[in-house]
């Protein structure tokens, strides 16, 4: 097969991460050649079985180093940026990874003449009080200036086998007598299944989404933080007290936890700031059809997916249970 007859090459930054690995699988099923750009290619070999022999390759890239970004994009017809962090650590700050890094990917894609799909987040706002949301918003603004035709996808909280939300609280429910309800647990979410997000990305690469648009991705249900924990407890068959935790106290706990070196903080003060605003698909996105449903994707139900991976947290192998919230 000559080079001109080869399937299109897609570079996926962050392809070994939670969302990225599902994106790689969705693209591999469609027959694309995939170049996975990650900081540690030696740790990404588990992705190889997702495609045919030679279909998936790996390249070292760090969004803080522009030369590595340029090399990763070379020869690609489409670029997908799945890189994101939930807390800052060392040189991996929100601005460095989610703002500067996103700009570098967009500029490299423009230089290559490649299309771009960027995964942002609902709540992205350059003027947000949250450093995380502000860096996401600044990145979106920069991308629109660099590549006006780029497609931006803003998911709500993403759930799936490797998620950092339901897994974290299910693990806590194993040992803790109570689970915290930050801000009283009133914050609204619209949890979206990771496979649905990956399908949205794949359709953008297929050219089926509108260029230059920002899509908001949410699941079928809008639920509160409290309801998320209640659903999780039902699935894992445990009864726990849900203890309201004021924003001020939660922020203080988050600040202290972030000071512990070499440990992933269970909560940060910036995450507490994020919880002060609902994280749901906007009415504007719904009206314009810039949603999963607008793409023709029927969002998956949480309670049909959660048991498939939260089973490990059930006591003594139980398959049913009733979670009780106080």
C-alpha positions as CSV (number, residue, x, y, z in Angstrom):
1,X,0.0,0.0,0.0
2,X,1.4,3.4,-1.0
3,X,1.5,6.3,1.4
4,X,-1.3,8.0,-0.5
5,X,-3.5,5.0,0.0
6,X,-3.0,4.7,3.7
7,X,-5.9,5.6,6.0
8,X,-5.8,9.1,7.5
9,X,-3.4,9.6,10.4
10,X,-4.9,11.0,13.7
11,X,-2.7,12.3,16.5
12,X,-4.3,11.9,19.9
13,X,-2.7,13.8,22.7
14,X,-3.3,12.2,26.1
15,X,-4.4,9.0,24.4
16,X,-3.5,6.8,27.4
17,X,-5.6,8.8,29.8
18,X,-9.2,8.0,31.0
19,X,-11.0,9.6,28.0
20,X,-8.1,9.2,25.6
21,X,-8.0,5.5,25.7
22,X,-11.6,5.3,24.7
23,X,-11.1,7.8,21.9
24,X,-8.2,5.6,20.6
25,X,-10.5,2.6,20.6
26,X,-13.3,4.4,18.8
27,X,-10.9,5.7,16.1
28,X,-9.3,2.3,15.7
29,X,-12.6,0.6,15.1
30,X,-13.1,3.1,12.2
31,X,-9.8,2.1,10.6
32,X,-7.8,5.3,11.2
33,X,-4.1,5.2,11.8
34,X,-3.5,6.6,15.3
35,X,-0.4,8.2,16.7
36,X,-0.7,8.3,20.5
37,X,1.2,11.3,21.9
38,X,2.0,10.9,25.6
39,X,4.7,11.8,28.1
40,X,5.5,8.1,28.7
41,X,5.1,6.0,25.6
42,X,6.6,3.1,27.5
43,X,3.6,3.0,29.7
44,X,1.0,3.2,26.9
45,X,1.6,-0.2,25.4
46,X,-1.8,-1.5,26.7
47,X,-3.4,0.5,23.9
48,X,-1.8,-1.7,21.2
49,X,-4.4,-4.5,21.3
50,X,-7.1,-1.9,20.5
51,X,-6.1,-1.8,16.9
52,X,-4.6,-4.0,14.1
53,X,-0.9,-4.6,13.7
54,X,0.8,-1.3,12.8
55,X,-2.4,0.7,13.2
56,X,-1.4,2.4,16.5
57,X,1.9,4.0,17.1
58,X,3.4,6.0,20.0
59,X,5.4,9.2,20.3
60,X,6.8,11.1,23.3
61,X,5.2,14.5,23.7
62,X,4.9,17.0,26.5
63,X,2.5,19.9,26.0
64,X,5.0,22.2,27.8
65,X,7.6,21.6,25.1
66,X,6.6,22.9,21.8
67,X,9.1,20.9,19.7
68,X,7.7,17.6,20.9
69,X,4.2,18.8,20.0
70,X,5.2,19.7,16.5
71,X,6.9,16.3,16.0
72,X,3.7,14.5,17.2
73,X,1.5,16.3,14.8
74,X,3.7,15.9,11.7
75,X,1.9,14.1,8.9
76,X,-1.5,14.1,10.7
77,X,-4.7,15.1,9.0
78,X,-6.6,15.5,12.3
79,X,-5.5,16.2,15.9
80,X,-7.4,15.4,19.0
81,X,-6.4,17.0,22.4
82,X,-7.6,14.9,25.3
83,X,-5.1,16.3,27.8
84,X,-6.4,17.7,31.1
85,X,-5.5,17.7,34.7
86,X,-7.8,17.9,37.8
87,X,-5.2,19.4,40.1
88,X,-1.8,21.1,39.8
89,X,1.4,19.3,40.6
90,X,4.9,20.8,40.2
91,X,5.4,22.3,36.7
92,X,2.1,20.8,35.6
93,X,0.0,23.8,36.4
94,X,-3.4,24.5,34.9
95,X,-2.0,27.3,32.8
96,X,0.9,25.3,31.5
97,X,-1.1,22.2,30.6
98,X,-4.6,23.4,29.8
99,X,-3.8,26.9,28.4
100,X,-0.3,27.0,27.0
101,X,-0.4,23.3,26.0
102,X,-3.7,23.7,24.2
103,X,-2.3,26.7,22.3
104,X,0.7,24.7,21.3
105,X,-1.4,21.9,19.9
106,X,-3.6,24.3,18.0
107,X,-0.6,26.1,16.5
108,X,1.0,22.8,15.5
109,X,-2.2,21.6,13.9
110,X,-2.5,24.9,12.0
111,X,1.0,24.6,10.7
112,X,0.4,21.1,9.6
113,X,-2.9,22.0,7.9
114,X,-4.7,19.5,10.2
115,X,-8.2,19.8,11.7
116,X,-8.5,19.9,15.5
117,X,-10.9,18.5,18.0
118,X,-10.3,19.8,21.5
119,X,-11.9,18.4,24.7
120,X,-12.7,21.2,27.1
121,X,-15.2,21.1,29.9
122,X,-18.7,22.5,30.8
123,X,-18.0,25.6,32.8
124,X,-14.9,26.7,30.9
125,X,-14.7,30.5,31.4
126,X,-11.7,32.7,31.1
127,X,-13.2,34.9,33.8
128,X,-14.0,32.1,36.2
129,X,-12.9,32.2,39.9
130,X,-11.8,28.6,39.4
131,X,-8.2,28.4,38.1
132,X,-9.2,25.1,36.4
133,X,-12.2,26.6,34.6
134,X,-10.3,29.8,33.7
135,X,-7.5,27.9,32.1
136,X,-10.0,25.9,30.1
137,X,-11.7,29.1,29.0
138,X,-8.5,30.8,28.0
139,X,-7.6,27.8,25.9
140,X,-10.9,27.9,24.1
141,X,-10.5,31.6,23.3
142,X,-7.0,31.0,22.0
143,X,-8.1,28.0,19.9
144,X,-10.8,30.0,18.3
145,X,-8.2,32.7,17.3
146,X,-5.7,30.1,16.0
147,X,-8.1,27.7,14.3
148,X,-11.6,29.1,13.9
149,X,-12.8,25.8,12.4
150,X,-11.8,23.7,15.4
151,X,-14.4,21.6,17.1
152,X,-14.6,22.0,20.9
153,X,-16.3,19.4,23.0
154,X,-17.4,20.4,26.6
155,X,-18.4,17.3,28.6
156,X,-20.0,17.4,32.0
157,X,-18.5,15.0,34.6
158,X,-17.4,11.9,32.7
159,X,-18.1,8.5,34.2
160,X,-16.7,5.1,33.2
161,X,-14.5,2.2,34.4
162,X,-11.5,4.4,35.2
163,X,-13.3,7.5,36.3
164,X,-12.1,9.6,39.2
165,X,-15.5,10.4,40.6
166,X,-17.7,7.4,41.3
167,X,-14.7,5.2,41.8
168,X,-13.3,7.6,44.4
169,X,-16.5,7.8,46.4
170,X,-17.2,4.1,46.1
171,X,-13.7,3.4,47.5
172,X,-14.4,5.9,50.4
173,X,-17.7,4.1,51.1
174,X,-15.7,0.9,51.9
175,X,-14.0,2.4,54.9
176,X,-15.6,5.7,55.8
177,X,-18.6,5.9,58.1
178,X,-19.9,8.9,56.2
179,X,-19.4,10.6,52.8
180,X,-19.1,14.4,52.5
181,X,-21.7,16.5,50.7
182,X,-19.7,19.6,49.7
183,X,-22.0,22.6,49.9
184,X,-24.8,20.4,51.0
185,X,-24.7,18.3,47.8
186,X,-26.9,20.6,45.8
187,X,-24.6,21.1,42.8
188,X,-26.2,19.8,39.6
189,X,-24.3,17.5,37.3
190,X,-25.2,15.8,34.0
191,X,-22.8,12.8,34.1
192,X,-21.9,11.6,30.6
193,X,-20.6,8.1,29.7
194,X,-17.0,8.1,28.5
195,X,-17.9,5.9,25.5
196,X,-20.4,8.5,24.4
197,X,-17.7,11.2,24.6
198,X,-15.4,9.0,22.6
199,X,-18.1,8.5,19.9
200,X,-18.6,12.3,19.7
201,X,-14.8,12.7,19.1
202,X,-14.8,10.0,16.5
203,X,-17.7,11.6,14.7
204,X,-15.8,14.9,14.7
205,X,-12.9,13.2,13.0
206,X,-15.3,11.6,10.5
207,X,-16.3,15.2,9.6
208,X,-19.9,14.7,10.8
209,X,-19.9,17.6,13.2
210,X,-20.2,21.3,12.4
211,X,-16.8,23.0,12.1
212,X,-16.1,25.9,14.4
213,X,-18.8,24.9,16.9
214,X,-18.7,24.2,20.6
215,X,-20.7,21.2,21.7
216,X,-21.8,20.5,25.2
217,X,-22.0,16.8,26.2
218,X,-24.2,15.6,29.0
219,X,-26.0,12.4,29.9
220,X,-29.7,11.7,30.0
221,X,-30.1,12.7,33.7
222,X,-29.5,15.9,35.5
223,X,-28.7,14.9,39.1
224,X,-27.4,16.6,42.2
225,X,-24.2,15.8,44.0
226,X,-26.3,14.1,46.7
227,X,-28.2,12.0,44.1
228,X,-24.9,10.9,42.5
229,X,-23.8,9.5,45.9
230,X,-27.2,7.9,46.6
231,X,-27.1,6.2,43.2
232,X,-23.5,5.0,43.8
233,X,-24.5,3.6,47.2
234,X,-27.5,1.7,45.7
235,X,-25.2,0.2,43.1
236,X,-22.5,-0.9,45.6
237,X,-25.0,-2.1,48.2
238,X,-23.8,0.0,51.1
239,X,-25.6,2.3,53.6
240,X,-23.7,5.5,54.6
241,X,-24.5,8.8,56.2
242,X,-24.2,11.7,53.8
243,X,-22.8,14.5,55.8
244,X,-23.3,18.1,54.6
245,X,-19.9,20.0,54.4
246,X,-20.1,23.8,54.1
247,X,-18.1,25.3,51.2
248,X,-15.9,27.2,53.6
249,X,-14.8,24.2,55.5
250,X,-14.4,22.1,52.4
251,X,-12.2,24.8,50.9
252,X,-10.0,24.8,54.0
253,X,-9.7,21.0,54.0
254,X,-8.8,21.1,50.3
255,X,-6.1,23.8,50.9
256,X,-4.5,21.7,53.6
257,X,-4.7,18.4,51.6
258,X,-3.0,20.1,48.6
259,X,0.1,20.8,50.8
260,X,0.9,17.2,51.3
261,X,3.7,16.3,48.9
262,X,3.6,13.3,46.5
263,X,0.0,12.5,47.4
264,X,-3.0,13.0,45.2
265,X,-5.4,15.3,47.2
266,X,-8.9,13.9,47.6
267,X,-10.2,17.4,47.3
268,X,-8.7,20.8,46.4
269,X,-9.9,24.3,47.2
270,X,-10.2,25.0,43.4
271,X,-12.5,21.9,43.1
272,X,-14.6,23.4,45.8
273,X,-14.9,26.6,43.8
274,X,-16.1,24.6,40.8
275,X,-18.8,22.9,42.9
276,X,-20.4,26.3,43.6
277,X,-21.8,26.3,40.0
278,X,-24.0,23.7,38.3
279,X,-22.3,21.6,35.6
280,X,-25.0,20.9,33.1
281,X,-25.7,21.4,29.4
282,X,-26.8,25.0,28.6
283,X,-30.2,25.8,27.1
284,X,-28.4,27.6,24.3
285,X,-26.5,24.4,23.3
286,X,-29.8,22.4,23.4
287,X,-31.6,25.0,21.3
288,X,-28.8,24.9,18.7
289,X,-28.6,21.1,18.7
290,X,-25.0,21.2,19.9
291,X,-25.4,18.2,22.1
292,X,-25.0,14.4,22.0
293,X,-28.6,14.2,20.9
294,X,-28.0,16.8,18.2
295,X,-25.2,14.5,16.9
296,X,-27.6,11.6,16.8
297,X,-26.1,9.9,19.9
298,X,-28.4,8.6,22.6
299,X,-26.7,9.2,26.0
300,X,-26.2,6.1,28.1
301,X,-28.0,5.8,31.5
302,X,-25.8,5.9,34.5
303,X,-27.5,3.0,36.4
304,X,-27.1,0.8,33.3
305,X,-23.3,1.3,33.3
306,X,-22.2,1.9,36.9
307,X,-22.8,-1.8,38.0
308,X,-20.4,-3.0,35.3
309,X,-17.4,-1.5,37.1
310,X,-18.4,-0.6,40.6
311,X,-19.1,-4.3,41.4
312,X,-15.6,-4.4,42.9
313,X,-16.8,-2.2,45.8
314,X,-19.7,-4.4,46.8
315,X,-19.3,-6.1,50.2
316,X,-18.7,-9.8,50.0
317,X,-19.6,-10.1,46.3
318,X,-23.2,-8.9,46.8
319,X,-25.0,-8.0,43.6
320,X,-27.8,-6.0,45.0
321,X,-28.2,-3.6,47.9
322,X,-29.9,-0.5,49.1
323,X,-28.0,2.7,49.8
324,X,-29.4,4.8,52.5
325,X,-28.7,8.5,52.8
326,X,-29.2,10.4,56.0
